Amino acid sequence: MEIITSTFAFHFLFWKTYLCENFLSMRNFIILFFLSFPPLAFAQVVINELDSDTPGVDNLEFIELKTSAPFQSLDGYVLVLFNGSSSGNDSSYFAYDLDGFTTNINGTIVIGSNNVSPVPDILISENIIQNGADAAAIYLGDASDFPEGTKATTNNLIDALVYGTNDSDDTVLMSLLGVSIQVDEDQNNNKDHESIQRNNDGTYFVGTPTPGILNDGSGVVLNGVSFSVSQNQYHEGDSFNIVFTTQENVSSPITINFTLDNGGFDTADYTGNTSVTLPAGNNIASTTITTIDDNIDEGDEIILISMDVLPNTFMRLNDNMKIRLIDNDYTVAPYGTPLSPTYGIVESTAPSGYYNSLDNLSGTNLKQAIQNIIADENVVRAQTYADVIDILMEADQNPAHSNQVWLLYTEQGRPKLDYAGYENENATWNREHTYPRSRGGFYSIKEDGVADGLQVFWNTNADSLRHGNSDAHALRAVDSGENSSRGNQDYGEYNGPAGNAGSFKGDVARSVFYMAVRYNGLDVVSGNPPNNTVGQFGNLDSLLVWHRNDPPDDFEMNRNNVVYTWQKNRNPFIDYPDLVEYIWGNQQGNTWNQPMKIEENNLSSMWLYPNPSSGKINISGIEGKAWFVLYNLSGEKIFTRNIKEKASFNIDLPTGIYLVKIVGDKTTQTSKLIIR
């Protein structure tokens, strides 16, 4: 295409309107400009190179644009990508305004992810550019003109490339864009990493990718700049060198400026020069950065090393490097992890009287009364799916390390920074629906992608099944790989990774029980319904065993409290685990009442241990004579014994939670006893 200039005078806005109305289908058109105004002429812009399919993880895709002259402004242009699949309907899936960008000394500009080398001038997320049959196009206009799902068109079209990897021609998309060929990137059967490149005559060939370099090998040869550090993570207080290198010795001194700031990491967190100068005749220089140990738990942070704009004859071979800074000042909770559970340290924050409406009820009446509390439309809130990330960072915080989350199935801590949406080289964690999304019929909407915080929420009720997608009582932090292995299997079919200690089993059982009461349309059933069954999930019998063998611990009570601050509802099966038996277990049909209040105190030196216990009971610190009285959670007395001084005996009891009351001459003490 050629752009022909003329002395016809009129304002650009008039020209744009005139062009849209009179030359909408023209691929080659005349741009006119008004000489009395600052220059408003458009440069010729073409899609010069496209790489949509790269080896391995497919994260090196890029699009290169070229103008007819160097240093041309791209104001007024927009890049649009079209999906040629049957589901994509030959419509837009991505649009990017090119306003404010200018081509380089060779008239090129590259659009891609930070993985591409040389680093693109315009950064987009990896894996955005689809493999084909699809299209990339340049238009006069704005991204707002092409909302997702906009049909491909020749209106205001400047250039278009319909491409595939090894796909049948999308003749409809070709017709919509007015092009006659579809170019196949996979011309060598994907044996090599190749890209589609434009010849000077407008035809295309496939060859080794050359981002930022003219396809015919002409133009100014750019000197590549790269930098490196020796490690990808450091601890607060550490020093590290950043070494800058150019491919060729510089002919005159060059100063490279860079920044380190990122989020909460700023100039208060380090000392050292953020610029280096390479002397003439050299190709290497370095600077030392020293991080500051401030004795404040700010959490682990990411240092982002980013170069400022380089001189025209240089290009960035790498940039935007992320370095992890480990905060030495993490805290340890007073309670244990699920692998080393403690009990009775974390108290429920349920308001006084929260469960009073459940007293003297049984069966379906009891279940309905629970739902009335935990799905009360006037009280309960629903947050977005993005908010859940923040909720889990608090609710699933590793008690042994405040900068980590505790992973459900793999029973280990993992840095909070390693959420699956972040770029890093370590194992990641993500959100796991304990009641699988596909089995519950949950789904996301556009607003779910926005983390808008505690005070922004939806109203919700028992029929708001969609909100099960972001209900934090049934979402947990899990290893990303294990989450994939878990799939949507029933529990009992899925029992966790090999060698696990089962510390998660009671937790997931109680979260599934919660969901089955919280939302209409969900049920937990015996056996294993087909994995595509929506609204039914199993196996009830396995979950009952898991619930009984792994009672709620302090970790689970703490997360119940955290989720309550966001959603204003609680998981009642954590606060009162015996409710499970009255709904699904061995107390069905019986009337439930809140058990006696548990006083968690140590008013004397009396000590009951071990707790949890396998049946062996030791009591020390008794002054004079006392009675040992054991109750189940229904308040029924099931065992008594006269004790004095230091007592030791065995009790043969089923696994579960019991109440112990020790009545002495001077002190009465009540506490929980866990039998495992």
Secondary structure, 3 states (H helix, E strand, C coil): CCCECCCCCCCHHHHHHHHHHHCCCCCCCECCCCCCCCCCCCCCEEEEEEECCCCCCCCCCEEEEEECCCCCECCCEEEEEEECCCCCCCEEEEEEECCCCECCCCCEEEEECCCCCCCCCEECCCCCCCCCCEEEEEEECCHHHCCCCCECCCCCEEEEEEEECCCCCCHHHHHHHCCCCCEECCCCCCCCCCEEEECCCCCEEEECCCCCCCCCCCCCCCEEEEEECCCCEEECCCEEEEEEEECCCCCCCEEEEEECCECCECHHHEECCCEEEECCCCCEEEEEEEECCCCCCCCCEEEEEEECCCCCCEEECCCCEEEEEECCCCCCCCCCCCCCCCCCCCCCCCCCCCCHHHCCECHHHHHHHHHHHHCCCCCCEECCCCHHHHHHHHHCEECCEEEEEEECCCCEEEEHHHECCCCCCCCCEEEEECCCHHHHCCCCCHHHHCCCCCCCCEECCCCCHHHHHHCHHHEEEEEHHHHHHHCCCCECCECCCCCCCCCCHHHHHHHHHHHHHHCCCCEECCCCCCCCCCCEECCHHHHHHHHHHCCCCHHHHHHHHHHHHHHCCCCHHHHCCCHHHHHCCCCCCCCECCCCCCCCCCCCCCEEECCCECCEEEEECCCCEEEEEEECCCCCEEEEEEEECCEEEECCCCCEEEEEEEEECCCEEEEEEEEC
